[in-house]
Amino acid sequence: MKIGILSYVYPPEPAFIPGSLAEELAERGHEVRVLTGFPVDPTGRLYPGYHQRWGEESTSGGLTVRRVPRLPSHDGSSIRRMASYLSFAAATSMTAPRYLAGIDALYVYDAPATAMAAGALLRLIRRVPTVLHVQDVWPRVAPTPPVSVGGASGRLLFGGLAGALRRVYETVHGIAVSAPSMRDLLVCRGAHPDRVRLVLNWTDERIFAPALPSREARAAIGHRDRCTVMHAGTIGPNQRVETAIRAAADARSMLDLVLVGSGPGEKQARRLVADLGATNVRFIGQRPAGEMAALYHAADYQLVLMRDAPVLRGMVPAKLQAALSSGSPVVASANGDTADFVETARAGLSCAPEDWRALADRFALAAAIPSGARTQMGQRARESYLRRMSLRAGVDQIEQMLAEAAAVR
């Protein structure tokens, strides 16, 4: 097949799903054309070696990537983010008709920017069979919308976006959702039930795979030969890291908590550690992606934290796939799909979110579980990942959905 991929983000940005999908489809013999923007780092600057211009294109084997200019923005300004989304929508509207001409099917990696481009997307998918891969249901669901606009103008904007997205959901030939609970939400928003399928996100299996812990990695996390729980990722409002800190302080005689990463909540988290005298809680900062797998293996459990919000019950954070693929047992302080995955796979322990006493109880139980039982948890975690979340399983499903869409053209 000739397959088009439309995505606001793409490697070298942290956009593993569209990037690995494009590479895998090309390796399977398909001709793949990617339409995306120029890569922007977390500071809002272009990645080194890139200069925004029209007609930027690279080809490797059966994979071609065309980049279009967009206003870069990764800061806290909602106005600049909106401008970035709209500039991408305008650029792709001008480029897509010619660049994607002749494709058999189109895959769209759905993110907040897709909402802004919904009108342009509708014009495109009316001509090309399209599969939409939904990562988040927005607007009017997210606790912190990607764009914050108040008053009557804000209500008008979000109302218009919701209507445009409903027409997208009604028009596309297939919708892949990254968590089970998303299916019902999308059906309520106009998607045909028979067109919505669960396709779980995968992780970078070249990095996250089972391995024995190294002495260097154990030293890096300060492993003290007792139960060590690691939280890797953003320290922010959606994680509620303070829940884990209070729980760890309560269980300080039994385990250590290691926080890898940073974020807007780090200063407050450090103050809480000091106030509680939680000497068993350590911050080791951000680490390169290439080091993360070794750190996963050095810890006894991976911690998945999510705040108690209805929208998050239908989301599965990427750190869960990374933990399961690594064969790491999991402690989940979460509701909904994330907790269900952990419990169904028998890959760890779970409790309600934002309940530090319940999490302290899970920590105590985790520390008491013998090493042999932990190993079995890790094995079940890996088996569950390979069966339900692997790159092969995900690409197989997307490839089938694209073939089915192309067949009805």
C-alpha positions as CSV (number, residue, x, y, z in Angstrom):
1,M,0.0,0.0,0.0
2,K,0.9,3.7,-0.3
3,I,0.3,5.0,3.2
4,G,0.3,8.6,4.4
5,I,1.0,9.5,8.0
6,L,0.0,12.9,9.4
7,S,1.4,13.9,12.8
8,Y,2.1,17.1,14.5
9,V,5.1,15.5,16.3
10,Y,7.6,13.2,15.0
11,P,11.2,12.0,15.9
12,P,13.6,13.4,17.0
13,E,10.8,14.8,19.2
14,P,9.6,12.3,21.8
15,A,6.9,10.8,19.5
16,F,7.8,7.2,19.4
17,I,4.4,5.8,18.2
18,P,4.2,7.6,14.8
19,G,8.0,7.3,14.2
20,S,8.2,3.6,14.9
21,L,5.0,2.9,13.0
22,A,6.3,4.6,9.9
23,E,9.6,2.7,10.1
24,E,7.9,-0.7,10.6
25,L,5.4,-0.2,7.8
26,A,8.2,0.7,5.5
27,E,10.1,-2.4,6.5
28,R,7.0,-4.4,5.7
29,G,7.2,-3.2,2.1
30,H,4.7,-0.3,2.1
31,E,5.5,3.0,0.6
32,V,5.1,5.5,3.5
33,R,4.9,9.3,3.3
34,V,5.0,11.3,6.5
35,L,3.8,14.8,6.8
36,T,4.9,16.6,10.0
37,G,6.3,19.8,11.4
38,F,9.9,20.7,12.2
39,P,11.0,19.2,15.5
40,V,10.9,21.5,18.6
41,D,12.6,20.7,21.9
42,P,11.0,21.3,25.3
43,T,12.4,24.8,25.5
44,G,10.6,25.8,22.3
45,R,13.7,25.8,20.1
46,L,14.3,23.8,16.9
47,Y,16.4,20.7,17.3
48,P,20.0,21.3,16.1
49,G,20.5,20.9,12.4
50,Y,17.0,21.9,11.4
51,H,16.0,25.2,9.8
52,Q,12.4,25.9,8.9
53,R,11.7,26.1,5.2
54,W,9.3,24.8,2.7
55,G,10.0,21.6,0.8
56,E,12.2,20.0,3.5
57,E,12.2,16.3,2.6
58,S,14.2,13.2,3.4
59,T,13.9,9.7,2.1
60,S,15.2,6.4,3.4
61,G,14.1,3.2,1.6
62,G,10.4,3.2,1.4
63,L,10.0,6.0,3.9
64,T,9.7,9.7,3.0
65,V,9.3,12.5,5.5
66,R,8.2,16.0,4.5
67,R,8.4,18.7,7.1
68,V,6.3,21.9,7.0
69,P,7.0,25.2,8.9
70,R,5.1,25.9,12.1
71,L,5.4,28.4,14.9
72,P,7.5,26.7,17.6
73,S,6.0,26.6,21.1
74,H,6.5,24.4,24.1
75,D,6.1,27.0,26.8
76,G,3.3,27.9,29.1
77,S,1.7,30.4,26.7
78,S,-1.7,29.2,25.5
79,I,-1.8,31.8,22.8
80,R,1.6,30.7,21.4
81,R,0.4,27.0,21.5
82,M,-2.8,27.9,19.7
83,A,-0.7,29.8,17.1
84,S,1.6,26.7,16.7
85,Y,-1.4,24.4,16.2
86,L,-3.1,26.7,13.7
87,S,0.1,27.3,11.8
88,F,0.6,23.6,11.4
89,A,-3.0,23.2,10.3
90,A,-2.5,25.9,7.6
91,A,0.8,24.5,6.4
92,T,-0.5,20.9,6.1
93,S,-3.7,22.1,4.3
94,M,-1.5,23.6,1.6
95,T,1.0,20.7,1.4
96,A,-1.2,17.6,1.9
97,P,-3.2,17.7,-1.4
98,R,-0.1,17.4,-3.6
99,Y,2.3,15.5,-1.3
100,L,-0.3,12.9,-0.3
101,A,-1.8,12.5,-3.7
102,G,-2.2,8.9,-4.8
103,I,-2.0,7.3,-1.3
104,D,-4.3,4.4,-0.6
105,A,-4.9,5.2,3.1
106,L,-4.0,7.9,5.6
107,Y,-3.0,7.4,9.3
108,V,-3.5,10.4,11.6
109,Y,-1.8,10.5,14.9
110,D,-4.3,12.3,17.0
111,A,-3.1,14.9,19.5
112,P,-4.5,18.3,20.7
113,A,-3.1,19.9,17.5
114,T,-5.5,17.7,15.5
115,A,-8.4,19.4,17.1
116,M,-7.2,22.8,15.8
117,A,-6.7,21.2,12.4
118,A,-10.0,19.4,12.4
119,G,-11.6,21.6,9.6
120,A,-8.6,21.0,7.3
121,L,-8.5,17.3,8.3
122,L,-12.2,16.9,7.3
123,R,-11.5,18.2,3.8
124,L,-8.6,15.7,3.4
125,I,-10.3,12.6,4.8
126,R,-13.3,13.1,2.6
127,R,-11.0,12.3,-0.3
128,V,-8.7,9.6,1.4
129,P,-9.7,6.6,3.5
130,T,-8.4,7.5,7.0
131,V,-7.6,5.8,10.3
132,L,-7.4,8.1,13.3
133,H,-5.3,7.0,16.3
134,V,-6.7,8.8,19.3
135,Q,-4.4,9.5,22.2
136,D,-6.6,11.9,24.2
137,V,-10.3,12.8,24.0
138,W,-10.4,16.6,23.7
139,P,-11.9,19.2,24.2
140,R,-14.3,19.5,27.1
141,V,-12.7,16.5,28.8
142,A,-9.1,17.3,29.8
143,P,-8.7,18.9,33.2
144,T,-6.2,21.4,31.7
145,P,-7.1,22.0,28.1
146,P,-4.1,22.5,25.7
147,V,-5.4,26.0,25.0
148,S,-7.0,28.1,27.7
149,V,-9.4,30.7,26.4
150,G,-12.0,32.1,28.7
151,G,-15.3,33.9,28.3
152,A,-17.8,33.7,25.5
153,S,-15.1,33.5,22.9
154,G,-13.6,30.5,24.6
155,R,-16.9,28.7,24.8
156,L,-17.5,29.5,21.1
157,L,-14.0,28.1,20.2
158,F,-14.4,24.9,22.1
159,G,-17.9,24.4,20.9
160,G,-16.7,24.8,17.3
161,L,-13.9,22.4,17.9
162,A,-16.2,19.8,19.5
163,G,-18.5,20.0,16.5
164,A,-15.6,19.7,14.0
165,L,-14.2,16.7,15.8
166,R,-17.6,15.0,16.0
167,R,-17.7,15.3,12.2
168,V,-14.2,13.8,12.0
169,Y,-15.2,10.9,14.2
170,E,-18.3,10.3,12.0
171,T,-16.3,10.5,8.8
172,V,-13.1,8.5,9.3
173,H,-13.1,4.9,8.2
174,G,-11.5,3.6,11.4
175,I,-10.5,4.9,14.9
176,A,-7.9,3.3,17.1
177,V,-8.0,4.1,20.7
178,S,-5.1,3.8,23.1
179,A,-7.1,2.8,26.2
180,P,-10.3,0.8,26.6
181,S,-12.4,3.6,28.2
182,M,-11.8,5.9,25.3
183,R,-14.1,3.7,23.1
184,D,-17.2,4.6,24.9
185,L,-16.3,8.3,25.0
186,L,-15.8,8.4,21.3
187,V,-19.0,6.5,20.5
188,C,-20.8,9.2,22.6
189,R,-19.2,11.8,20.4
190,G,-20.4,10.3,17.1
191,A,-18.0,7.5,16.2
192,H,-19.6,4.3,14.9
193,P,-19.1,1.5,17.4
194,D,-18.0,-0.9,14.7
195,R,-15.2,1.4,13.5
196,V,-13.5,1.9,16.9
197,R,-10.8,-0.6,18.0
198,L,-8.5,-0.8,20.9
199,V,-4.8,-0.5,19.8
200,L,-2.6,-0.1,22.9
201,N,0.5,2.0,22.6
202,W,3.8,0.3,22.6
203,T,7.2,1.3,23.9
204,D,10.8,1.4,22.5
205,E,11.6,-2.3,22.8
206,R,15.2,-1.7,21.8
207,I,15.6,0.0,25.1
208,F,13.0,-1.5,27.5
209,A,13.6,-5.2,27.7
210,P,14.4,-7.6,30.5
211,A,17.9,-7.6,31.8
212,L,19.8,-8.2,35.0
213,P,20.5,-5.2,37.2
214,S,24.0,-3.7,37.0
215,R,26.1,-2.6,39.9
216,E,26.4,0.9,38.3
217,A,22.7,1.3,38.0
218,R,22.0,0.2,41.5
219,A,24.6,2.8,42.7
220,A,23.0,5.5,40.5
221,I,19.6,5.1,42.3
222,G,21.3,4.6,45.7
223,H,20.0,1.1,46.2
224,R,20.6,0.1,49.8
225,D,19.9,-3.6,49.6
226,R,16.3,-3.3,50.6
227,C,13.0,-2.8,48.7
228,T,13.3,0.2,46.3
229,V,10.4,1.7,44.4
230,M,11.2,4.0,41.5
231,H,9.0,6.7,39.9
232,A,10.3,7.8,36.5
233,G,8.8,10.8,34.6
234,T,7.3,14.2,35.1
235,I,6.8,15.6,38.6
236,G,3.7,17.6,38.0
237,P,0.0,18.1,38.7
238,N,-1.2,14.9,37.0
239,Q,1.2,12.7,39.0
240,R,0.5,13.9,42.6
241,V,4.0,12.8,43.7
242,E,3.3,14.1,47.1
243,T,1.0,11.1,47.6
244,A,4.0,8.8,47.1
245,I,6.2,10.9,49.3
246,R,3.8,10.7,52.2
247,A,3.3,7.0,51.7
248,A,7.1,6.4,51.6
249,A,7.6,8.5,54.7
250,D,5.1,6.3,56.5
251,A,6.9,3.2,55.3
252,R,10.4,4.5,55.8
253,S,11.5,1.5,57.8
254,M,10.8,-0.9,55.0
255,L,11.6,0.7,51.6
256,D,13.2,3.6,49.6
257,L,11.5,5.7,47.0
258,V,13.6,7.1,44.1
259,L,12.3,9.9,41.9
260,V,13.8,10.1,38.5
261,G,12.9,13.1,36.4
262,S,11.8,16.7,37.1
263,G,8.9,19.0,36.4
264,P,6.9,21.9,37.8
265,G,6.1,20.2,41.1
266,E,9.7,19.3,42.0
267,K,10.4,22.2,44.3
268,Q,7.2,21.6,46.3
269,A,8.0,17.8,46.4
270,R,11.5,18.5,47.8
271,R,10.0,20.8,50.5
272,L,7.6,18.1,51.5
273,V,10.4,15.5,51.8
274,A,12.3,17.9,54.1
275,D,9.2,18.7,56.2
276,L,8.5,15.0,56.7
277,G,12.1,14.1,57.3
278,A,11.7,11.4,54.7
279,T,15.4,10.3,54.4
280,N,14.3,7.3,52.4
281,V,13.1,9.5,49.4
282,R,15.8,10.4,46.9
283,F,15.7,12.7,43.8
284,I,18.2,11.8,41.1
285,G,17.0,14.3,38.4
286,Q,16.6,13.7,34.7
287,R,18.6,11.0,33.1
288,P,19.3,10.3,29.4
289,A,16.8,7.9,27.7
290,G,19.6,5.5,27.1
291,E,20.1,5.1,30.8
292,M,16.5,4.5,31.8
293,A,16.3,0.8,31.1
294,A,19.2,0.1,33.4
295,L,17.6,2.1,36.2
296,Y,14.3,0.2,35.7
297,H,16.2,-3.0,36.3
298,A,18.0,-1.7,39.3
299,A,14.7,-1.0,41.2
300,D,12.4,-3.6,42.6
301,Y,9.2,-1.9,41.5
302,Q,8.1,0.8,39.1
303,L,5.6,3.3,40.5
304,V,2.8,4.7,38.3
305,L,1.0,7.7,39.8
306,M,-2.1,9.4,38.4
307,R,-4.3,12.1,40.0
308,D,-7.9,11.3,40.7
309,A,-9.6,12.8,37.7
310,P,-12.3,11.3,35.5
311,V,-10.3,12.0,32.3
312,L,-7.3,10.1,33.5
313,R,-9.2,6.9,34.1
314,G,-9.3,6.4,30.4
315,M,-5.6,7.0,29.8
316,V,-2.6,4.7,30.1
317,P,0.7,6.5,30.7
318,A,3.7,5.5,28.7
319,K,5.7,4.5,31.8
320,L,3.4,1.5,32.2
321,Q,4.3,0.1,28.9
322,A,8.0,0.7,29.6
323,A,7.7,-1.1,33.0
324,L,5.9,-4.1,31.6
325,S,8.2,-4.4,28.6
326,S,11.2,-4.3,31.0
327,G,9.6,-7.1,33.1
328,S,9.4,-4.8,36.1
329,P,6.7,-5.3,38.8
330,V,4.4,-2.3,39.1
331,V,2.8,-0.4,42.0
332,A,0.0,1.7,40.6
333,S,-1.8,4.5,42.4
334,A,-4.4,5.0,39.8
335,N,-8.0,4.3,38.8
336,G,-9.5,3.0,35.6
337,D,-7.6,1.4,32.8
338,T,-4.1,1.7,34.3
339,A,-5.1,-0.2,37.5
340,D,-7.1,-2.7,35.5
341,F,-4.1,-3.6,33.4
342,V,-1.9,-4.1,36.4
343,E,-4.4,-6.3,38.2
344,T,-5.5,-8.3,35.2
345,A,-1.9,-9.1,34.3
346,R,-1.1,-9.9,37.9
347,A,2.0,-7.7,37.4
348,G,1.9,-5.8,40.6
349,L,-0.2,-4.0,43.2
350,S,-2.7,-1.2,42.9
351,C,-4.6,1.2,45.0
352,A,-6.9,4.3,44.6
353,P,-5.1,7.5,43.5
354,E,-4.3,10.3,45.9
355,D,-4.7,8.1,48.9
356,W,-1.3,8.1,50.6
357,R,-2.5,5.7,53.4
358,A,-3.6,3.2,50.9
359,L,-0.4,3.6,49.0
360,A,1.6,3.2,52.2
361,D,-0.2,-0.1,52.7
362,R,0.7,-1.2,49.2
363,F,4.4,-0.2,49.8
364,A,4.5,-2.3,53.0
365,L,3.0,-5.3,51.1
366,A,5.5,-4.8,48.2
367,A,8.4,-4.8,50.6
368,A,7.1,-8.0,52.2
369,I,6.7,-9.9,49.0
370,P,9.6,-12.5,48.6
371,S,12.0,-11.9,45.7
372,G,10.9,-15.1,44.0
373,A,7.3,-13.8,43.9
374,R,8.5,-10.4,42.6
375,T,10.3,-12.2,39.8
376,Q,7.1,-14.0,38.8
377,M,5.3,-10.6,38.8
378,G,7.9,-9.3,36.4
379,Q,7.6,-12.3,34.1
380,R,3.8,-11.9,34.0
381,A,4.4,-8.2,33.2
382,R,6.6,-9.0,30.3
383,E,4.2,-11.7,29.0
384,S,1.3,-9.3,29.2
385,Y,3.2,-6.6,27.3
386,L,4.2,-9.0,24.5
387,R,0.6,-10.3,24.2
388,R,-1.3,-7.0,24.2
389,M,1.1,-4.0,23.8
390,S,4.0,-4.9,21.7
391,L,5.2,-3.1,18.6
392,R,4.3,-6.1,16.4
393,A,0.8,-6.4,17.9
394,G,0.1,-2.7,17.5
395,V,1.4,-2.3,14.0
396,D,-0.4,-5.5,12.9
397,Q,-3.7,-3.9,14.0
398,I,-3.0,-0.5,12.4
399,E,-1.9,-2.2,9.2
400,Q,-5.1,-4.2,9.1
401,M,-7.2,-1.1,9.7
402,L,-5.4,0.7,6.9
403,A,-5.9,-2.2,4.5
404,E,-9.6,-2.4,5.4
405,A,-10.0,1.4,4.9
406,A,-8.2,1.3,1.5
407,A,-10.4,-1.6,0.4
408,V,-13.6,0.4,0.6
409,R,-12.3,3.2,-1.5
